[in-house]
């Protein structure tokens, strides 16, 4: 995964949707999006529909986590420490998460309807595992990309075959946001 200048794109996601076949679902699991140093960690997550997400607060201040995204609307009012509960992400789509108290805190969750997904590594590469022989639509996504998600159609002759696909995404640079010093914060 590269940008227009050939540099690896951090926080990009690649996922493969089988063509014309029923999608096999993996067992439901729970993942965490932490609040750490007044940021959401990770900034970008990719999960399969049916996954539960918890939001532990590792900061010494309170956070108020919410989403107004059509794929999942929720609100977890002011808290610290353990997540007061888990949120079931049951529909595919992009979910933008924020903190109602700290405007600069933003995270993105891409919920996909396939078990074949991964984030790119630091070199811009990704490996999708457990793909069977067959045809797939392979899609690439980034929360700051300009335009629609990129996709290619790929056919694997066998499960051991590597899936060659390369993507170039036009991605806006992630802007640094002002984060006030911790000693000036009320929450």
N, C-alpha and C positions, 0 to 999 in steps of 0.2 A: 504494500500500500504506500503510494508516494503522492506528494503534492505536485503542483505544477512545476516547481523548480527541482523535482527529483528527490527531495528530502522525505524520510519516513514520516508518516502521519501518526502521531500519538493519539490514543483513545479511540481509534477506529475499530469498527466491528465488522466481521464477515460471518455470514450464515448461509446455509444451503437448504433449499426447500426441494424435496423430491417432486419430480414431475409426474403427475397422474397416479401417484401412489399414496396410500394412507400414511399419515405421519405417525411414527411410533413415539409414544410419550414415555419419558423417563419418570421414575418415581419422584413425587413431589419432594422438594427440599426447602430448607430455609437458608437464606444468605443475609449478610449484614452490610449495611451502608452506615459507616461510622461518622460521627461528628468529632473531628479531631483538629485542634488548633484553629477552630472557627471555620472549618471547611468540611464539606462532605468528602469522604474517602471510601470508595473511589469516586472520581469525578464522573466517570461513565461506567455503567454496568450493562451487561446483556444477560437476560434470563429467559427461560422457557415459560410460557403461560402455565399457570398453576403453581408457580413458585411463591413462597412466602418471604417477605423481607422484614427484617427487624432493623431498628435505627438506634443503636446504643450511643449514648452521649458521653464521650470521653473527656469533655471539657469541664472546667470548674464553674461554668456558667450555664444557664438554662437556654434551651433551644425550643422552637415551636415549628415542627416539620409539617409541610403540607404539599399538596398537589391539586391543581385545578384542571389537569389534563383530561381530555375526554376518555382515554383508555383507563384511567384510574384517578378518582377524586378521593382525597382523604385528608385528615387533619389529626395531628398528635400535638396537643397543647403543651405548654411549658413544662419541661422536665429536665432532670439530669440523671446520669447513671444508666441503668438498664432501660431498654426499650419497654414502654408500658404495655406493649403487645406486638403482634406481627400483623402485617398488611398482606393480604392475598392479592397478587397481581395475576388476574385471571383472563385478561383480554390482551391480544397483541396490540402493540402501538408504542409510541414514544411518550414517556412520562417525564415531565420536568418537575424536579423537586426543589423546594426552597425552604428557607427559614423565615418566618414571619417577623422575627426580631432583627435579624442580620441579613440585610438585602443582598450582600455580595455572595452569600452561600447558595450555590446552585449545583445540582447534580442532574444527570440524565440516566434514565433506565430505558433500554430498548427491550421490549417484551416480544419474543418471537414464538411462532407456532411450529417450531422444529427443535429437535435435540442437537442439531448440528450447528454449533456456533462457537465463536471465540473472539477475543480481542487481539489486536495485533501486538507483537512484541516491540521492543525498542528499535529493532532494525526494520520494522514495517512488515514483518512476515507473520503468517498465521498458519496453523495446522489444524484442519478439521479431522476429527477421528471418527472411527466406526461408520464410515460411509460404505454402503453396499454398492454393488454394480448397478448402474442405472443412470438415468438423466436427472440433472438437478439445475435449478436456477440458483446461481450463487450471487448473493447481494452484498454490497459494501455500504456502510453507513457511518456517518460521523455527525454529532450534534451541531457542528458549526459549518457543515458543508453548504455550499451554494448549489441550489438545484436539487433534483430528485436523487434518490439512492441509486447508485450504479449497480448494474447487474449483467451477468453473462450466463449463457446456457452451456453446460458442460455434461459430457457423457463419460462415465467410468466403465471400462470394459470388465474390470474386476475390482474386488474390494481392496486389493493391494496397490492399485494404480494411484499414483500421485495425481492430484487435481491441479492442473496448471491454470492459473487465473491471475491476472495482474490488473490492478486498478489504479487509476490516477484520479484523485479527488481534488476539487477546488474548495479548499477549506479556509475559512476566515481565521486569522491568528486569534488565539485565546488572549483576551485582554486581562491585564492585571487589574484587580479591583482593590480599592482602598479598604483596608481592614484597620480600624482604630486600635490603638494599644489596649491590651487587656485591662490595664488599671483604670481605664476610662469607661469601661463598660458597666452597665447597670445589671444586666442579666447574665 
